[in-house]
Amino acid sequence: MATFEKEVLTLLSTDLFKKILGAGNLPLVQLNAVLALLIKSRIPFDLEYSPGTRRIAAGLNLSIYINPTTTLSFTIPLEEGGTVFNIPT
């Protein structure tokens, strides 16, 4: 396993990422900590934000790029209800 892959596995096993996987609302302070860890580890990622509407909740979508064929995506609700990232079309 490459060093980069070991770093990603170590990062994903932290309590912060376990909280994201728990599908609960994530306080913005903890989201900032996750982003800081990704930047410090030089792991490429995208963060999308949807402010929500009267019909859908505000939310975030965090995509982490492991290699050209593997991407991890996390939908993080900022309030109760479905976000634009997880409502079927």
PERA-V562979 format. One record per helix or strand. SS is the DSSP state (~ for helix, > for strand). FROM is the first residue (numbers start at 1). TO is the last residue. If there is no record, write none. Layout:
{{SS,FROM,TO} {SS,FROM,TO}}
This chain:
{{~,3,12} {~,15,21} {~,28,40} {>,45,50} {>,57,57} {>,59,67} {>,70,77} {>,83,83}}
